[in-house]
Every structure is written in structure tokens, then in C-alpha cells.
């Protein structure tokens, strides 16, 4: 495949004959060699690592990677949930016959 990858050309031109992937930051279609890295980009909606081109990966700072969401393990399979928007409460009932009340105000306010 390297015979198709021309060093020194723009990523878009160099990767035209190779299988392509889209960088989740810039949207450019590049080959696997030019998008070998992954990063989270929470401000773009990617809390978990996604494929980015090598050029974008080098420009993403630790501040850009800082999470904007918090994750909590419910630790039970949820059968039903109800959100009460006026109070910011989330009620879940699970397969383990446990009912949990979650305070969602830090998330929704």
C-alpha cells in the first residue's frame, strides 16, 4: 500500500487510492497510515476516544480532552425509567427489583 502513499502531498491527495477513514475532528478522509491515532474530543460530542488524523491528534491539547460528562454505573439492568424535570430526579427500576432515585440536577442545570 505504501506505493500509493506519497509523502509530502496533502493528506487528501496522498490517500486517494487507499481505504479511507474520516477524522472526527476535521472531517477529512484519510488512509489508516495517516489516521493511526485516537483521541477523545468532548466539546465535539466524543467523550470516548475516536479516530482522528495524525495532524489533528498533534493539535489536540489536554484541555481539549477534558471530559464534559460524568459517568455513573447503574449496576443493574434498567427495565423502566422516569425523569421528573421539575425536581431533576430520575427514577429507575431494574431487573434486580431495585428502585433507584437519582439526583440529576448537576447534569441538567
N, C-alpha and C positions, 0 to 999 in steps of 0.2 A: 504493500500500500504506500510505502514511503516514496515510490517513484511518482505518485500523483501529488504528493505534498511538497509544494515549492516554498522553500524558506525565503523570507524576505518580501513576500507578497502579502497583501491584506488577508486576514483570516478568511473572509468570504470568498475571495478568489482562489486561495490556496486549497480550500477544502471542497471545491465544487464537485469533484468526481468521486468523493468518498461518502460513506454513510454519515449522515449528519444528525446532530442533536442541537436543540435550541438552548442557548444560555438563558437562564431565568432572570438575569439582571438586565442585559442589553437586548435580548431577543434575537440576536444574530445566530444563524445556523452555521455550526462549525463541526469539524470532524472530532472523533474521540481523542485524537492526539492533542488537539487544541482545547479540549474541554475535559481534561482528566481530573479536575478538582471539583469539590463540592463545598457549599457554604450555606449557612442559614442567612436569610435576609428578612428579618421580621417586619420591617417597615413596608415591605412589598408583599407581605402575607405569607412568607415562607419561614415558619418557626422552626422547622426541621430542615436539615441540610438537603439542598437540591443541586443539580448540575449547573455549573457556571463555566464560562470560558476562562482560560488561564489569565487573559488580560484583566477581566473583571475581578477574578479572585484576588489578584495582586492589589487591586484598588479598594477592596472591602476592608474596612477597619474593624477593630474590636467593638467600637461604639456602634457600627452598623449591624454587628452580630448580636447586640444586646437584646434579649428576649422582651417582647411586649406583652406576653401572656404568661399566666401561671397555670400549671397543670396539676390536677389532683386525681389520684386513683380512686375510683368509686368502690373498688374491691368487691363489687357484686354485680351480677348481670342485671341490668335495669329492664323491668317489664313495662313500667309506666312512669312518666314524669309530668309534673305540672309546675309552671312558673307563675308566681304571683308578682306582677310587675310593681304594684303599689308599695309592697314591702320589700321587694328584691329577694324573695325566697324561692328556692327551687325544692320541690318535694319529689323524692324518688322512692319507688317501691321495687324491690328486687326479687330475683328468683330464690334468694335465700330467706324470703319472707321478712326482710328487714326494711323498715321505712326510715329514710334519712331526710333531714331538713337542712338545706344548705343556705348559708347567707351569701347571696350573690352581689350585695351592694358594692363591694370593692371592684367588681368586674363590670357592672352595668352603669355605675355612676360616673 
